[in-house]
Structures are given as structure tokens and as C-alpha cells.
């Protein structure tokens, strides 16, 4: 099992989760975070830290797409280990459906 970041992170990008990760397995895109599934130790400390509830265990049904997305972008985006401010408008976009299809950017973030 691993944890994955899902749709509700897009254009919110809260980073409370990266600060508690004991193995630094988060990677930063321009408007989204991902977890490297091969580095995640399945401890689960990140899940309750996400204000947008965008982190889920990959054992939940229907998360195959998110496991693939997390795996793919963790290979190319920079590592992030420190908390940053959320994106502008994060609260307003929290809970909006279809954020990945509407807003996702494949561009890398800045990392640490």
C-alpha cells in the first residue's frame, strides 16, 4: 500500500503534508503535489494533515488513475520537504469537481 494525492489538491497545493512526511516522498508540480509510491512507507501521517482531504490510501477503490499520476510525476518533479503557503484561491476551489481535467499543469514546481 501507498498513499496518493488526488484531484482536490489541484490548484490548492496545501503543503501541510510534506512537513510531517518522515521520508520526504512528496514532489511538487506547478499546481499539484504527488507522492512517490516507491518511497512512501505507508505510515499515513500525511493523510490527516491535508486540509483538502486530497490524500488517500491506494487501497480505496478507483484510485488506480491517481497511483499512475503520482508515480509518473514523482519521477520528474522536484522534491518538496518544507511547508509553503497554499495557492491563491485554494479555499474557494476546495471541493470543486473535475479539477484535474480543468486546471492541472504538468509543469514542475520549485521544490525546496
C-alpha atoms as an extended CHARMM CRD file, in Angstrom:
* protein
*
       112  EXT
         1         1  UNK       CA              0.0000000000        0.0000000000        0.0000000000  PROA      1               0.0000000000
         2         2  UNK       CA              0.9630000000        3.6060000000       -0.5560000000  PROA      2               0.0000000000
         3         3  UNK       CA             -0.7710000000        6.9360000000       -0.2930000000  PROA      3               0.0000000000
         4         4  UNK       CA             -1.6560000000        9.0500000000       -3.3060000000  PROA      4               0.0000000000
         5         5  UNK       CA             -2.5790000000       12.6790000000       -3.8410000000  PROA      5               0.0000000000
         6         6  UNK       CA             -5.8920000000       13.0970000000       -5.6630000000  PROA      6               0.0000000000
         7         7  UNK       CA             -7.9360000000       15.6640000000       -7.5770000000  PROA      7               0.0000000000
         8         8  UNK       CA             -8.7390000000       18.0790000000       -4.7690000000  PROA      8               0.0000000000
         9         9  UNK       CA             -5.0750000000       19.0840000000       -4.4130000000  PROA      9               0.0000000000
        10        10  UNK       CA             -5.0370000000       20.6860000000       -7.8690000000  PROA      10              0.0000000000
        11        11  UNK       CA             -4.7830000000       24.4830000000       -7.5580000000  PROA      11              0.0000000000
        12        12  UNK       CA             -4.8840000000       24.2910000000       -3.7680000000  PROA      12              0.0000000000
        13        13  UNK       CA             -1.4900000000       22.6990000000       -3.1100000000  PROA      13              0.0000000000
        14        14  UNK       CA             -1.5740000000       22.8240000000        0.6550000000  PROA      14              0.0000000000
        15        15  UNK       CA              1.8030000000       21.6260000000        1.9030000000  PROA      15              0.0000000000
        16        16  UNK       CA              0.9770000000       20.7150000000        5.4930000000  PROA      16              0.0000000000
        17        17  UNK       CA              1.5470000000       17.0950000000        4.4540000000  PROA      17              0.0000000000
        18        18  UNK       CA              5.1370000000       17.4970000000        3.2800000000  PROA      18              0.0000000000
        19        19  UNK       CA              6.2440000000       18.8700000000        6.6060000000  PROA      19              0.0000000000
        20        20  UNK       CA              5.2260000000       15.7040000000        8.5040000000  PROA      20              0.0000000000
        21        21  UNK       CA              6.4830000000       13.1170000000        5.9970000000  PROA      21              0.0000000000
        22        22  UNK       CA              9.3340000000       11.1620000000        7.6410000000  PROA      22              0.0000000000
        23        23  UNK       CA             10.8000000000       10.0170000000        4.2960000000  PROA      23              0.0000000000
        24        24  UNK       CA             10.3660000000       13.1730000000        2.1670000000  PROA      24              0.0000000000
        25        25  UNK       CA              8.4090000000       11.4180000000       -0.5900000000  PROA      25              0.0000000000
        26        26  UNK       CA              6.4390000000       14.4540000000       -1.8300000000  PROA      26              0.0000000000
        27        27  UNK       CA              7.1820000000       16.1020000000       -5.1570000000  PROA      27              0.0000000000
        28        28  UNK       CA              5.9620000000       19.4900000000       -6.3280000000  PROA      28              0.0000000000
        29        29  UNK       CA              4.3110000000       20.4600000000       -9.5630000000  PROA      29              0.0000000000
        30        30  UNK       CA              3.2780000000       23.9540000000      -10.5410000000  PROA      30              0.0000000000
        31        31  UNK       CA             -0.2060000000       23.4830000000       -9.0320000000  PROA      31              0.0000000000
        32        32  UNK       CA             -0.2740000000       19.9750000000       -7.5490000000  PROA      32              0.0000000000
        33        33  UNK       CA              1.6970000000       17.6770000000       -5.2410000000  PROA      33              0.0000000000
        34        34  UNK       CA              2.3670000000       13.9620000000       -5.6840000000  PROA      34              0.0000000000
        35        35  UNK       CA              3.6860000000       11.1570000000       -3.5050000000  PROA      35              0.0000000000
        36        36  UNK       CA              6.3700000000        8.8390000000       -4.8600000000  PROA      36              0.0000000000
        37        37  UNK       CA              4.7580000000        5.4140000000       -4.3250000000  PROA      37              0.0000000000
        38        38  UNK       CA              8.1060000000        3.5880000000       -4.1240000000  PROA      38              0.0000000000
        39        39  UNK       CA              9.3760000000        5.9280000000       -1.4090000000  PROA      39              0.0000000000
        40        40  UNK       CA              6.2090000000        6.1260000000        0.6920000000  PROA      40              0.0000000000
        41        41  UNK       CA              6.4290000000        3.9120000000        3.7900000000  PROA      41              0.0000000000
        42        42  UNK       CA              2.6600000000        3.8220000000        4.2760000000  PROA      42              0.0000000000
        43        43  UNK       CA              2.8120000000        5.4890000000        7.6680000000  PROA      43              0.0000000000
        44        44  UNK       CA             -0.2780000000        7.6030000000        6.9820000000  PROA      44              0.0000000000
        45        45  UNK       CA              0.8070000000       10.6940000000        8.9160000000  PROA      45              0.0000000000
        46        46  UNK       CA              0.2320000000       12.8990000000        5.8640000000  PROA      46              0.0000000000
        47        47  UNK       CA             -3.4070000000       11.9640000000        5.3150000000  PROA      47              0.0000000000
        48        48  UNK       CA             -4.9640000000       13.7890000000        8.3000000000  PROA      48              0.0000000000
        49        49  UNK       CA             -2.7110000000       16.8290000000        7.7080000000  PROA      49              0.0000000000
        50        50  UNK       CA             -4.2520000000       17.6430000000        4.3170000000  PROA      50              0.0000000000
        51        51  UNK       CA             -6.8670000000       20.4120000000        4.7370000000  PROA      51              0.0000000000
        52        52  UNK       CA             -8.3700000000       19.4880000000        1.3470000000  PROA      52              0.0000000000
        53        53  UNK       CA             -8.5890000000       15.7600000000        2.2090000000  PROA      53              0.0000000000
        54        54  UNK       CA             -6.8140000000       15.0280000000       -1.0800000000  PROA      54              0.0000000000
        55        55  UNK       CA             -4.5430000000       12.2470000000        0.2430000000  PROA      55              0.0000000000
        56        56  UNK       CA             -5.9400000000        8.7260000000        0.1460000000  PROA      56              0.0000000000
        57        57  UNK       CA             -4.5840000000        5.2000000000        0.6210000000  PROA      57              0.0000000000
        58        58  UNK       CA             -4.2840000000        3.4710000000       -2.7460000000  PROA      58              0.0000000000
        59        59  UNK       CA             -6.3440000000        0.5950000000       -1.3660000000  PROA      59              0.0000000000
        60        60  UNK       CA             -9.5130000000        2.6620000000       -1.7770000000  PROA      60              0.0000000000
        61        61  UNK       CA            -11.4580000000        1.6980000000       -4.9060000000  PROA      61              0.0000000000
        62        62  UNK       CA            -10.9630000000        3.7580000000       -8.0650000000  PROA      62              0.0000000000
        63        63  UNK       CA             -7.5500000000        5.2150000000       -7.2800000000  PROA      63              0.0000000000
        64        64  UNK       CA             -5.5370000000        3.4180000000       -9.9830000000  PROA      64              0.0000000000
        65        65  UNK       CA             -5.5090000000        6.6010000000      -12.0900000000  PROA      65              0.0000000000
        66        66  UNK       CA             -4.0790000000        8.5700000000       -9.1680000000  PROA      66              0.0000000000
        67        67  UNK       CA             -1.4310000000        5.9670000000       -8.4190000000  PROA      67              0.0000000000
        68        68  UNK       CA             -0.2540000000        6.2400000000      -12.0260000000  PROA      68              0.0000000000
        69        69  UNK       CA             -0.2800000000       10.0680000000      -11.9730000000  PROA      69              0.0000000000
        70        70  UNK       CA              1.6120000000       10.1990000000       -8.6630000000  PROA      70              0.0000000000
        71        71  UNK       CA              4.1770000000        7.6960000000       -9.8980000000  PROA      71              0.0000000000
        72        72  UNK       CA              4.7140000000        9.4440000000      -13.2360000000  PROA      72              0.0000000000
        73        73  UNK       CA              5.1850000000       12.9700000000      -11.9210000000  PROA      73              0.0000000000
        74        74  UNK       CA              7.2340000000       11.9680000000       -8.8570000000  PROA      74              0.0000000000
        75        75  UNK       CA              9.8900000000       10.8640000000      -11.3650000000  PROA      75              0.0000000000
        76        76  UNK       CA             10.2330000000       14.3250000000      -12.9280000000  PROA      76              0.0000000000
        77        77  UNK       CA              9.1780000000       16.9720000000      -10.3910000000  PROA      77              0.0000000000
        78        78  UNK       CA             11.4420000000       18.3520000000       -7.6360000000  PROA      78              0.0000000000
        79        79  UNK       CA             11.2500000000       17.1110000000       -4.0780000000  PROA      79              0.0000000000
        80        80  UNK       CA              9.4830000000       19.2990000000       -1.5210000000  PROA      80              0.0000000000
        81        81  UNK       CA             10.0380000000       18.9620000000        2.2310000000  PROA      81              0.0000000000
        82        82  UNK       CA              9.0560000000       22.3420000000        3.6600000000  PROA      82              0.0000000000
        83        83  UNK       CA              5.6660000000       23.9340000000        4.1390000000  PROA      83              0.0000000000
        84        84  UNK       CA              4.7440000000       26.7780000000        1.7950000000  PROA      84              0.0000000000
        85        85  UNK       CA              1.6750000000       28.9630000000        1.5170000000  PROA      85              0.0000000000
        86        86  UNK       CA             -1.2570000000       27.4070000000       -0.3600000000  PROA      86              0.0000000000
        87        87  UNK       CA             -2.1070000000       28.7450000000       -3.8000000000  PROA      87              0.0000000000
        88        88  UNK       CA             -4.2490000000       31.8440000000       -4.1550000000  PROA      88              0.0000000000
        89        89  UNK       CA             -7.9100000000       30.8560000000       -4.2080000000  PROA      89              0.0000000000
        90        90  UNK       CA             -7.2830000000       27.4890000000       -2.5370000000  PROA      90              0.0000000000
        91        91  UNK       CA            -10.2430000000       27.7990000000       -0.1770000000  PROA      91              0.0000000000
        92        92  UNK       CA            -12.6040000000       28.7860000000       -2.9820000000  PROA      92              0.0000000000
        93        93  UNK       CA            -11.5610000000       25.8190000000       -5.1400000000  PROA      93              0.0000000000
        94        94  UNK       CA            -11.6090000000       23.2630000000       -2.3150000000  PROA      94              0.0000000000
        95        95  UNK       CA            -14.1520000000       20.6100000000       -3.2140000000  PROA      95              0.0000000000
        96        96  UNK       CA            -14.7090000000       21.6340000000       -6.8380000000  PROA      96              0.0000000000
        97        97  UNK       CA            -15.2590000000       18.5760000000       -9.0290000000  PROA      97              0.0000000000
        98        98  UNK       CA            -13.0410000000       17.7740000000      -12.0120000000  PROA      98              0.0000000000
        99        99  UNK       CA            -10.1330000000       19.9750000000      -11.0180000000  PROA      99              0.0000000000
       100       100  UNK       CA             -7.5320000000       17.7210000000      -12.6630000000  PROA      100             0.0000000000
       101       101  UNK       CA             -9.2280000000       17.9310000000      -16.0450000000  PROA      101             0.0000000000
       102       102  UNK       CA             -9.8510000000       21.6800000000      -15.7230000000  PROA      102             0.0000000000
       103       103  UNK       CA             -6.6750000000       23.0230000000      -14.1590000000  PROA      103             0.0000000000
       104       104  UNK       CA             -3.8200000000       20.5030000000      -13.8900000000  PROA      104             0.0000000000
       105       105  UNK       CA             -0.4140000000       21.6800000000      -15.0890000000  PROA      105             0.0000000000
       106       106  UNK       CA              2.3470000000       19.1460000000      -15.8530000000  PROA      106             0.0000000000
       107       107  UNK       CA              4.9680000000       21.8370000000      -15.2590000000  PROA      107             0.0000000000
       108       108  UNK       CA              7.2960000000       21.3150000000      -12.2790000000  PROA      108             0.0000000000
       109       109  UNK       CA              7.1420000000       23.3860000000       -9.1290000000  PROA      109             0.0000000000
       110       110  UNK       CA             10.1600000000       24.9380000000       -7.4380000000  PROA      110             0.0000000000
       111       111  UNK       CA             10.7330000000       22.3110000000       -4.7540000000  PROA      111             0.0000000000
       112       112  UNK       CA             12.7590000000       23.3230000000       -1.7090000000  PROA      112             0.0000000000
